[in-house]
Amino acid sequence: MQGDALDPQALHALLGDQLFDRVTANPPYGIAALAVETQARLAALCPGIEQVKNWVQLDLFFILESLARLRRPGEAAFIIAAPMAEDARLMAFRRALVGAASEVECYELPATVFDNKAEVQSYMLIARFGQTRCKEVTVGRIAGPDLAVLERRLINLDAAVERLDIAFHEFTELDETLRRQAGSSTLR
């Protein structure tokens, strides 16, 4: 089977209303000027996502389309670029994700996970959908040649909507601790 995943009509013609138990992907990163139909599909899949003219964030579209084709209960795992976890313009996506999922985990991957010649900031995003609703989100860090979980912490849903990267939450916690100490000042 072959089809244009960025064309909602072609994708529907290829897959119909077929649903899947599991979805895994390393979606393409970047933005592209796409057809009005694709923009409308993105807006329908995730209301509140800011769109500028006809530019669409490719990884966001792929993830949303994949989740729309996920049977419940089901599981999804994606390698995502940093903006999906960090960018304030994608809070609507993170809000929808934690609002629909039973469990969400987001792990920072090593900067050289793909190749020692290239450094990229990426994350592994895992979502499970079942009968219960997510109450907390796990954020963490994966390291080493065996890609072991080095650190993890639970954050509340509001914090997860704001950002899914552990470094942000570590810094926020450190900053709050320093602010509470008498006589301390921070660069913030």
Z-matrix of the N, CA and C atoms (Angstrom, degrees):
N
C 1 1.440
C 2 1.525 1 109.09
N 3 1.294 2 115.07 1 138.52
C 4 1.446 3 120.22 2 178.62
C 5 1.525 4 108.26 3 -145.77
N 6 1.337 5 115.83 4 137.68
C 7 1.448 6 119.76 5 179.58
C 8 1.508 7 110.52 6 -166.47
N 9 1.291 8 116.01 7 169.16
C 10 1.454 9 122.03 8 -179.78
C 11 1.525 10 109.04 9 -88.01
N 12 1.331 11 116.27 10 106.84
C 13 1.460 12 121.25 11 -178.13
C 14 1.520 13 112.40 12 -67.78
N 15 1.325 14 117.83 13 -15.38
C 16 1.458 15 121.08 14 179.99
C 17 1.522 16 112.87 15 -92.07
N 18 1.313 17 116.58 16 2.24
C 19 1.460 18 122.45 17 177.89
C 20 1.527 19 107.90 18 -113.23
N 21 1.344 20 117.73 19 102.62
C 22 1.470 21 120.03 20 -175.78
C 23 1.528 22 114.07 21 -55.10
N 24 1.323 23 117.86 22 -36.49
C 25 1.468 24 120.00 23 179.96
C 26 1.525 25 111.07 24 -69.43
N 27 1.322 26 117.22 25 -43.03
C 28 1.467 27 120.96 26 178.42
C 29 1.523 28 110.75 27 -65.20
N 30 1.324 29 116.28 28 -39.36
C 31 1.457 30 120.31 29 179.06
C 32 1.524 31 110.61 30 -65.23
N 33 1.311 32 116.68 31 -41.64
C 34 1.464 33 119.67 32 177.75
C 35 1.526 34 110.89 33 -65.93
N 36 1.312 35 117.25 34 -38.72
C 37 1.466 36 120.25 35 177.65
C 38 1.523 37 110.94 36 -62.54
N 39 1.315 38 116.79 37 -35.52
C 40 1.455 39 121.77 38 -178.68
C 41 1.521 40 112.45 39 -77.48
N 42 1.342 41 116.91 40 -44.06
C 43 1.465 42 121.08 41 -173.56
C 44 1.517 43 114.46 42 -105.86
N 45 1.320 44 117.09 43 -16.13
C 46 1.460 45 119.83 44 -176.72
C 47 1.521 46 110.17 45 60.79
N 48 1.318 47 116.44 46 -136.56
C 49 1.458 48 121.94 47 179.25
C 50 1.528 49 111.40 48 -102.07
N 51 1.308 50 116.04 49 21.64
C 52 1.462 51 121.80 50 -177.77
C 53 1.525 52 111.04 51 -60.43
N 54 1.338 53 115.89 52 136.58
C 55 1.460 54 122.23 53 177.48
C 56 1.524 55 109.14 54 -115.38
N 57 1.328 56 116.21 55 156.20
C 58 1.457 57 122.03 56 -176.86
C 59 1.521 58 110.10 57 -126.43
N 60 1.345 59 116.80 58 149.25
C 61 1.468 60 122.12 59 179.11
C 62 1.517 61 112.03 60 -76.69
N 63 1.334 62 115.84 61 -33.70
C 64 1.464 63 121.78 62 -178.14
C 65 1.512 64 110.01 63 -138.46
N 66 1.324 65 114.41 64 146.13
C 67 1.454 66 120.94 65 177.13
C 68 1.520 67 107.50 66 -132.93
N 69 1.321 68 117.24 67 130.49
C 70 1.464 69 121.77 68 172.57
C 71 1.520 70 107.49 69 -133.19
N 72 1.333 71 115.44 70 142.09
C 73 1.464 72 118.01 71 -178.88
C 74 1.524 73 110.85 72 -163.78
N 75 1.306 74 113.63 73 154.27
C 76 1.462 75 123.04 74 167.00
C 77 1.522 76 104.09 75 -119.90
N 78 1.348 77 116.58 76 81.00
C 79 1.469 78 120.03 77 -172.46
C 80 1.524 79 112.26 78 -64.91
N 81 1.312 80 116.49 79 154.93
C 82 1.469 81 120.04 80 178.90
C 83 1.528 82 110.00 81 -65.22
N 84 1.308 83 114.52 82 140.84
C 85 1.456 84 120.90 83 179.57
C 86 1.527 85 109.00 84 -97.87
N 87 1.304 86 116.49 85 146.72
C 88 1.453 87 121.39 86 176.15
C 89 1.513 88 110.85 87 128.06
N 90 1.324 89 114.78 88 178.71
C 91 1.453 90 120.11 89 176.73
C 92 1.520 91 108.06 90 -121.91
N 93 1.308 92 114.95 91 153.87
C 94 1.461 93 120.22 92 179.45
C 95 1.525 94 108.91 93 -148.20
N 96 1.308 95 115.23 94 151.23
C 97 1.460 96 120.95 95 174.09
C 98 1.514 97 106.99 96 -78.95
N 99 1.327 98 116.28 97 118.35
C 100 1.463 99 120.38 98 -175.21
C 101 1.524 100 111.13 99 -123.97
N 102 1.297 101 113.81 100 166.26
C 103 1.461 102 122.30 101 -176.33
C 104 1.531 103 111.63 102 -61.49
N 105 1.325 104 114.46 103 157.17
C 106 1.467 105 121.68 104 179.20
C 107 1.529 106 110.44 105 -57.20
N 108 1.326 107 118.17 106 -37.61
C 109 1.466 108 121.90 107 -179.93
C 110 1.527 109 110.99 108 -62.07
N 111 1.331 110 116.94 109 -40.42
C 112 1.459 111 121.25 110 179.79
C 113 1.524 112 110.16 111 -68.09
N 114 1.314 113 116.66 112 -40.77
C 115 1.467 114 120.85 113 177.47
C 116 1.528 115 110.57 114 -62.81
N 117 1.310 116 116.45 115 -41.70
C 118 1.466 117 121.00 116 179.66
C 119 1.531 118 110.51 117 -66.25
N 120 1.326 119 116.61 118 -39.32
C 121 1.467 120 120.78 119 178.80
C 122 1.525 121 109.76 120 -64.17
N 123 1.317 122 117.42 121 -42.89
C 124 1.461 123 121.89 122 178.26
C 125 1.530 124 109.89 123 -60.16
N 126 1.320 125 117.13 124 -46.81
C 127 1.467 126 121.62 125 179.90
C 128 1.524 127 111.24 126 -63.25
N 129 1.331 128 117.35 127 -36.14
C 130 1.465 129 120.86 128 179.18
C 131 1.528 130 111.03 129 -71.42
N 132 1.328 131 116.71 130 -37.29
C 133 1.464 132 120.64 131 -179.00
C 134 1.519 133 112.28 132 -72.66
N 135 1.339 134 116.85 133 -30.15
C 136 1.468 135 120.37 134 -178.23
C 137 1.520 136 110.22 135 -147.10
N 138 1.331 137 116.93 136 81.93
C 139 1.465 138 119.49 137 177.41
C 140 1.526 139 110.91 138 -57.10
N 141 1.304 140 115.52 139 142.92
C 142 1.456 141 120.19 140 178.26
C 143 1.514 142 114.39 141 98.40
N 144 1.327 143 116.97 142 -8.82
C 145 1.466 144 119.68 143 177.39
C 146 1.522 145 108.57 144 -73.76
N 147 1.316 146 115.02 145 127.59
C 148 1.458 147 121.13 146 179.59
C 149 1.529 148 109.40 147 -73.26
N 150 1.329 149 115.74 148 126.30
C 151 1.461 150 120.78 149 176.07
C 152 1.521 151 108.56 150 -120.32
N 153 1.306 152 115.49 151 136.73
C 154 1.454 153 121.32 152 178.67
C 155 1.518 154 108.01 153 -108.75
N 156 1.334 155 114.20 154 112.89
C 157 1.467 156 121.65 155 -177.56
C 158 1.514 157 109.47 156 51.05
N 159 1.335 158 119.00 157 -126.11
C 160 1.459 159 120.49 158 -177.30
C 161 1.530 160 112.34 159 -105.07
N 162 1.338 161 117.67 160 17.46
C 163 1.457 162 121.46 161 -179.34
C 164 1.519 163 110.52 162 -84.50
N 165 1.319 164 115.73 163 131.96
C 166 1.462 165 122.38 164 -178.17
C 167 1.520 166 108.52 165 -126.73
N 168 1.318 167 116.23 166 136.24
C 169 1.465 168 121.05 167 175.41
C 170 1.526 169 107.32 168 -77.24
N 171 1.343 170 116.63 169 115.80
C 172 1.457 171 122.22 170 -172.18
C 173 1.524 172 113.22 171 -61.27
N 174 1.337 173 117.86 172 -46.47
C 175 1.456 174 119.23 173 -177.78
C 176 1.522 175 111.40 174 -64.20
N 177 1.315 176 116.84 175 -37.57
C 178 1.465 177 120.09 176 177.97
C 179 1.523 178 110.49 177 -62.09
N 180 1.328 179 116.87 178 -45.63
C 181 1.456 180 119.65 179 -179.97
C 182 1.530 181 111.17 180 -61.91
N 183 1.335 182 117.31 181 -45.38
C 184 1.466 183 120.97 182 179.96
C 185 1.527 184 111.11 183 -61.09
N 186 1.325 185 117.01 184 -43.25
C 187 1.464 186 120.34 185 -179.04
C 188 1.527 187 110.71 186 -66.08
N 189 1.315 188 117.12 187 -46.32
C 190 1.466 189 120.05 188 179.86
C 191 1.525 190 111.74 189 -62.59
N 192 1.314 191 117.17 190 -42.50
C 193 1.467 192 120.64 191 178.58
C 194 1.529 193 110.50 192 -64.93
N 195 1.328 194 116.93 193 -39.09
C 196 1.466 195 120.59 194 177.33
C 197 1.519 196 111.37 195 -64.27
N 198 1.328 197 116.85 196 -44.77
C 199 1.466 198 120.18 197 179.59
C 200 1.521 199 111.79 198 -65.69
N 201 1.323 200 117.30 199 -32.26
C 202 1.469 201 120.71 200 177.86
C 203 1.526 202 111.12 201 -67.30
N 204 1.318 203 116.90 202 -22.70
C 205 1.462 204 121.41 203 -179.37
C 206 1.527 205 112.40 204 -101.42
N 207 1.326 206 116.42 205 13.85
C 208 1.460 207 121.97 206 -179.14
C 209 1.523 208 110.14 207 -94.41
N 210 1.310 209 115.77 208 125.19
C 211 1.466 210 121.82 209 176.16
C 212 1.529 211 108.49 210 -69.11
N 213 1.313 212 117.02 211 148.35
C 214 1.468 213 122.07 212 175.94
C 215 1.519 214 108.28 213 -109.55
N 216 1.332 215 121.84 214 125.68
C 217 1.448 216 125.40 215 -0.59
C 218 1.530 217 111.76 216 -71.01
N 219 1.322 218 114.85 217 152.95
C 220 1.449 219 120.77 218 179.81
C 221 1.516 220 110.94 219 -165.73
N 222 1.331 221 114.51 220 171.59
C 223 1.461 222 120.85 221 -178.62
C 224 1.515 223 110.00 222 -131.90
N 225 1.321 224 114.98 223 146.95
C 226 1.458 225 120.51 224 177.82
C 227 1.527 226 108.69 225 -137.25
N 228 1.324 227 115.59 226 143.08
C 229 1.462 228 121.09 227 175.91
C 230 1.521 229 107.98 228 -140.57
N 231 1.325 230 115.07 229 131.29
C 232 1.464 231 120.89 230 -177.57
C 233 1.524 232 109.79 231 -134.53
N 234 1.307 233 116.32 232 145.19
C 235 1.458 234 121.68 233 164.33
C 236 1.527 235 104.15 234 -91.13
N 237 1.322 236 116.01 235 120.74
C 238 1.468 237 119.67 236 -175.04
C 239 1.526 238 110.58 237 -120.23
N 240 1.303 239 115.57 238 151.46
C 241 1.456 240 121.81 239 174.50
C 242 1.525 241 109.02 240 -77.79
N 243 1.315 242 115.98 241 160.58
C 244 1.461 243 122.23 242 -175.67
C 245 1.525 244 114.62 243 -51.53
N 246 1.346 245 120.00 244 -41.53
C 247 1.473 246 117.84 245 -178.07
C 248 1.531 247 114.51 246 -57.15
N 249 1.319 248 118.57 247 -31.87
C 250 1.463 249 119.89 248 179.78
C 251 1.528 250 110.94 249 -62.19
N 252 1.316 251 117.38 250 -33.39
C 253 1.462 252 121.87 251 -179.30
C 254 1.519 253 112.64 252 -91.54
N 255 1.347 254 117.21 253 -26.47
C 256 1.462 255 120.52 254 -167.74
C 257 1.526 256 116.14 255 -115.54
N 258 1.306 257 119.31 256 -30.32
C 259 1.460 258 123.18 257 -169.70
C 260 1.532 259 111.66 258 -71.66
N 261 1.337 260 115.91 259 126.87
C 262 1.469 261 121.59 260 179.68
C 263 1.528 262 111.66 261 -61.32
N 264 1.334 263 117.75 262 -27.95
C 265 1.469 264 120.14 263 -179.81
C 266 1.531 265 112.36 264 -69.89
N 267 1.337 266 117.11 265 -11.75
C 268 1.467 267 120.71 266 -179.27
C 269 1.526 268 112.56 267 -107.87
N 270 1.335 269 116.16 268 18.63
C 271 1.460 270 119.65 269 177.52
C 272 1.526 271 111.83 270 -61.84
N 273 1.320 272 117.94 271 -33.33
C 274 1.474 273 120.63 272 179.19
C 275 1.527 274 110.00 273 -61.92
N 276 1.330 275 116.96 274 -38.49
C 277 1.472 276 120.38 275 176.84
C 278 1.523 277 110.38 276 -63.83
N 279 1.331 278 116.62 277 -48.65
C 280 1.461 279 119.82 278 -177.88
C 281 1.533 280 110.69 279 -64.75
N 282 1.327 281 117.47 280 -37.18
C 283 1.472 282 121.42 281 177.03
C 284 1.532 283 110.43 282 -62.39
N 285 1.319 284 116.71 283 -45.94
C 286 1.464 285 120.60 284 179.25
C 287 1.528 286 111.06 285 -63.85
N 288 1.330 287 116.59 286 -40.06
C 289 1.465 288 120.79 287 -179.07
C 290 1.520 289 111.41 288 -63.68
N 291 1.328 290 118.02 289 -53.15
C 292 1.463 291 119.64 290 -177.52
C 293 1.528 292 111.24 291 -70.12
N 294 1.323 293 116.93 292 -23.71
C 295 1.459 294 120.24 293 177.37
C 296 1.522 295 113.65 294 -75.43
N 297 1.323 296 116.93 295 -23.91
C 298 1.467 297 120.99 296 -177.25
C 299 1.525 298 113.62 297 -102.67
N 300 1.322 299 117.37 298 -26.37
C 301 1.461 300 121.27 299 -173.38
C 302 1.520 301 112.46 300 -84.39
N 303 1.321 302 114.71 301 160.97
C 304 1.460 303 121.80 302 172.07
C 305 1.521 304 110.39 303 -89.78
N 306 1.326 305 115.80 304 -36.01
C 307 1.463 306 122.09 305 178.98
C 308 1.518 307 108.57 306 -142.11
N 309 1.325 308 116.26 307 141.14
C 310 1.456 309 121.95 308 174.17
C 311 1.522 310 108.00 309 -135.13
N 312 1.335 311 115.46 310 133.61
C 313 1.456 312 122.43 311 175.27
C 314 1.518 313 107.72 312 -131.68
N 315 1.332 314 116.58 313 141.47
C 316 1.459 315 121.03 314 177.95
C 317 1.523 316 108.47 315 -139.05
N 318 1.336 317 115.97 316 116.84
C 319 1.455 318 121.83 317 -176.50
C 320 1.526 319 111.12 318 -115.87
N 321 1.330 320 115.53 319 129.64
C 322 1.457 321 121.36 320 174.33
C 323 1.531 322 107.73 321 -69.71
N 324 1.320 323 116.24 322 130.37
C 325 1.461 324 121.54 323 177.93
C 326 1.526 325 109.97 324 -94.08
N 327 1.332 326 117.88 325 156.12
C 328 1.469 327 119.32 326 175.93
C 329 1.526 328 110.55 327 -58.42
N 330 1.318 329 116.46 328 144.56
C 331 1.469 330 121.15 329 -177.16
C 332 1.527 331 112.17 330 -60.36
N 333 1.317 332 117.56 331 -25.01
C 334 1.472 333 120.92 332 -178.85
C 335 1.531 334 112.24 333 -106.36
N 336 1.314 335 117.20 334 25.24
C 337 1.464 336 120.58 335 -175.11
C 338 1.533 337 112.85 336 -60.56
N 339 1.312 338 118.07 337 -30.08
C 340 1.459 339 120.30 338 -177.11
C 341 1.519 340 113.67 339 -91.03
N 342 1.338 341 116.01 340 -30.81
C 343 1.453 342 119.10 341 -176.72
C 344 1.521 343 107.31 342 -174.74
N 345 1.299 344 117.26 343 138.39
C 346 1.457 345 120.19 344 179.45
C 347 1.521 346 112.79 345 -67.36
N 348 1.330 347 118.14 346 -11.79
C 349 1.459 348 121.34 347 179.42
C 350 1.525 349 112.55 348 -89.83
N 351 1.317 350 117.03 349 -12.80
C 352 1.469 351 120.80 350 -178.23
C 353 1.524 352 108.99 351 -130.19
N 354 1.317 353 115.29 352 137.07
C 355 1.457 354 120.51 353 175.69
C 356 1.515 355 109.07 354 -114.22
N 357 1.324 356 115.90 355 126.10
C 358 1.458 357 121.57 356 178.48
C 359 1.524 358 108.51 357 -136.57
N 360 1.317 359 115.70 358 149.42
C 361 1.459 360 120.36 359 174.90
C 362 1.519 361 106.95 360 -95.16
N 363 1.313 362 116.27 361 112.87
C 364 1.457 363 120.38 362 -179.25
C 365 1.527 364 109.27 363 -139.44
N 366 1.315 365 114.07 364 166.03
C 367 1.451 366 121.66 365 -176.11
C 368 1.529 367 109.42 366 -136.89
N 369 1.324 368 115.05 367 156.38
C 370 1.453 369 121.18 368 169.78
C 371 1.522 370 105.98 369 -103.66
N 372 1.326 371 116.29 370 118.24
C 373 1.459 372 122.95 371 -179.66
C 374 1.525 373 107.93 372 -107.43
N 375 1.317 374 116.00 373 123.92
C 376 1.462 375 122.15 374 -179.06
C 377 1.522 376 107.72 375 -121.50
N 378 1.313 377 116.80 376 132.04
C 379 1.467 378 120.86 377 177.74
C 380 1.522 379 108.95 378 -135.40
N 381 1.306 380 115.01 379 134.15
C 382 1.464 381 121.02 380 175.84
C 383 1.523 382 107.53 381 -117.96
N 384 1.302 383 114.95 382 137.86
C 385 1.460 384 121.34 383 -177.72
C 386 1.517 385 108.60 384 -119.58
N 387 1.325 386 116.43 385 126.17
C 388 1.456 387 121.34 386 -178.86
C 389 1.511 388 110.85 387 -150.23
N 390 1.318 389 114.90 388 -146.33
C 391 1.466 390 121.15 389 -175.59
C 392 1.525 391 112.97 390 -82.71
N 393 1.329 392 117.20 391 -26.14
C 394 1.464 393 120.49 392 -176.50
C 395 1.525 394 110.32 393 -96.67
N 396 1.311 395 116.21 394 166.88
C 397 1.467 396 121.74 395 176.70
C 398 1.523 397 108.59 396 -106.86
N 399 1.279 398 115.00 397 146.01
C 400 1.462 399 123.72 398 179.85
C 401 1.528 400 109.83 399 -60.63
N 402 1.336 401 116.92 400 133.10
C 403 1.460 402 121.26 401 177.42
C 404 1.526 403 111.24 402 -111.10
N 405 1.323 404 116.49 403 -28.52
C 406 1.467 405 123.61 404 177.40
C 407 1.520 406 107.82 405 -143.81
N 408 1.308 407 115.55 406 161.14
C 409 1.460 408 122.28 407 179.87
C 410 1.520 409 108.23 408 -122.37
N 411 1.317 410 116.15 409 140.23
C 412 1.459 411 121.41 410 176.22
C 413 1.517 412 108.99 411 -94.27
N 414 1.323 413 116.38 412 126.42
C 415 1.462 414 121.87 413 170.78
C 416 1.520 415 106.48 414 -117.86
N 417 1.327 416 115.91 415 148.77
C 418 1.452 417 117.99 416 -177.06
C 419 1.506 418 112.40 417 -164.78
N 420 1.320 419 113.26 418 -170.71
C 421 1.463 420 120.89 419 -177.27
C 422 1.522 421 107.98 420 -137.39
N 423 1.316 422 115.65 421 134.04
C 424 1.455 423 122.72 422 176.89
C 425 1.519 424 107.44 423 -109.25
N 426 1.352 425 116.72 424 138.47
C 427 1.461 426 119.40 425 -177.96
C 428 1.521 427 110.52 426 -147.80
N 429 1.317 428 114.07 427 168.20
C 430 1.462 429 121.12 428 174.41
C 431 1.508 430 113.62 429 83.51
N 432 1.320 431 115.09 430 167.03
C 433 1.471 432 119.82 431 -177.82
C 434 1.531 433 113.28 432 -65.54
N 435 1.335 434 116.55 433 -24.04
C 436 1.466 435 119.92 434 179.10
C 437 1.523 436 112.20 435 -92.28
N 438 1.343 437 116.85 436 2.28
C 439 1.465 438 122.99 437 179.52
C 440 1.533 439 111.90 438 53.25
N 441 1.324 440 114.93 439 49.26
C 442 1.462 441 121.31 440 179.37
C 443 1.531 442 109.82 441 -82.20
N 444 1.319 443 115.79 442 150.56
C 445 1.461 444 120.65 443 176.00
C 446 1.528 445 107.15 444 -72.31
N 447 1.313 446 115.63 445 115.18
C 448 1.461 447 122.44 446 -177.17
C 449 1.525 448 111.19 447 -87.14
N 450 1.336 449 115.98 448 -43.51
C 451 1.462 450 121.79 449 -179.02
C 452 1.521 451 108.35 450 -142.06
N 453 1.322 452 115.05 451 153.13
C 454 1.464 453 120.69 452 172.15
C 455 1.505 454 109.36 453 -156.77
N 456 1.314 455 114.26 454 152.78
C 457 1.465 456 120.61 455 176.95
C 458 1.517 457 108.49 456 -151.89
N 459 1.319 458 115.04 457 154.86
C 460 1.455 459 121.35 458 176.37
C 461 1.516 460 109.04 459 -95.10
N 462 1.325 461 116.53 460 137.80
C 463 1.462 462 121.81 461 175.76
C 464 1.519 463 108.12 462 -127.84
N 465 1.326 464 115.94 463 156.38
C 466 1.462 465 119.03 464 179.69
C 467 1.532 466 110.10 465 -77.05
N 468 1.305 467 116.53 466 169.67
C 469 1.464 468 121.16 467 -174.32
C 470 1.525 469 112.52 468 -64.77
N 471 1.324 470 118.15 469 -38.68
C 472 1.467 471 120.01 470 178.35
C 473 1.519 472 110.89 471 -61.89
N 474 1.322 473 116.49 472 -41.65
C 475 1.467 474 120.59 473 178.30
C 476 1.528 475 110.71 474 -65.55
N 477 1.327 476 116.91 475 -36.23
C 478 1.470 477 120.97 476 179.05
C 479 1.518 478 111.63 477 -68.51
N 480 1.320 479 116.83 478 -36.79
C 481 1.462 480 120.36 479 177.13
C 482 1.526 481 109.08 480 -64.79
N 483 1.334 482 115.96 481 -39.81
C 484 1.465 483 119.13 482 179.52
C 485 1.523 484 111.04 483 -64.21
N 486 1.340 485 117.12 484 -51.52
C 487 1.472 486 120.80 485 179.44
C 488 1.517 487 109.20 486 -158.56
N 489 1.323 488 116.08 487 148.70
C 490 1.459 489 122.13 488 178.92
C 491 1.524 490 112.81 489 -109.41
N 492 1.320 491 118.43 490 9.70
C 493 1.464 492 119.75 491 -178.39
C 494 1.525 493 111.03 492 -98.42
N 495 1.319 494 115.72 493 131.35
C 496 1.460 495 121.64 494 -176.25
C 497 1.524 496 112.12 495 -61.62
N 498 1.333 497 118.21 496 -34.80
C 499 1.468 498 120.92 497 -178.67
C 500 1.529 499 110.98 498 -60.22
N 501 1.311 500 117.38 499 -40.37
C 502 1.469 501 120.87 500 177.90
C 503 1.520 502 110.44 501 -61.85
N 504 1.319 503 117.39 502 -44.91
C 505 1.460 504 120.74 503 -177.53
C 506 1.527 505 111.38 504 -71.08
N 507 1.326 506 117.66 505 -33.73
C 508 1.466 507 120.34 506 174.52
C 509 1.531 508 110.18 507 -63.75
N 510 1.336 509 116.60 508 -45.94
C 511 1.460 510 120.78 509 179.83
C 512 1.532 511 110.84 510 -63.02
N 513 1.318 512 116.85 511 -43.86
C 514 1.467 513 121.25 512 -179.84
C 515 1.521 514 110.40 513 -59.77
N 516 1.317 515 116.76 514 -43.53
C 517 1.464 516 121.12 515 179.18
C 518 1.538 517 110.71 516 -64.71
N 519 1.326 518 117.83 517 -44.07
C 520 1.457 519 121.62 518 178.06
C 521 1.527 520 110.87 519 -62.79
N 522 1.317 521 116.91 520 -44.23
C 523 1.457 522 122.00 521 179.33
C 524 1.531 523 111.10 522 -60.72
N 525 1.315 524 117.12 523 -44.30
C 526 1.467 525 120.76 524 178.98
C 527 1.517 526 111.41 525 -64.79
N 528 1.322 527 117.25 526 -39.07
C 529 1.468 528 121.27 527 178.05
C 530 1.524 529 110.28 528 -63.12
N 531 1.320 530 117.15 529 -45.43
C 532 1.468 531 121.17 530 179.50
C 533 1.528 532 111.58 531 -64.40
N 534 1.307 533 117.46 532 -39.22
C 535 1.466 534 120.76 533 -179.43
C 536 1.532 535 112.01 534 -65.73
N 537 1.330 536 115.83 535 -31.92
C 538 1.466 537 119.62 536 -179.48
C 539 1.526 538 112.20 537 -74.38
N 540 1.328 539 117.19 538 -22.71
C 541 1.460 540 120.53 539 -179.02
C 542 1.529 541 109.84 540 -76.80
N 543 1.288 542 115.97 541 131.50
C 544 1.467 543 121.62 542 -179.76
C 545 1.530 544 110.01 543 -63.73
N 546 1.324 545 115.49 544 135.20
C 547 1.458 546 121.19 545 176.62
C 548 1.514 547 114.61 546 80.26
N 549 1.309 548 117.85 547 5.10
C 550 1.470 549 120.23 548 179.97
C 551 1.521 550 111.04 549 -92.72
N 552 1.289 551 114.81 550 145.91
C 553 1.452 552 119.24 551 173.15
C 554 1.532 553 107.60 552 -133.06
N 555 1.304 554 116.75 553 153.73
C 556 1.460 555 120.53 554 -179.58
C 557 1.514 556 108.99 555 -125.44
N 558 1.314 557 115.85 556 165.05
C 559 1.466 558 120.96 557 177.07
C 560 1.523 559 111.88 558 -74.86
N 561 1.278 560 117.55 559 -12.41
C 562 1.450 561 121.72 560 -179.12
C 563 1.499 562 108.66 561 -63.77
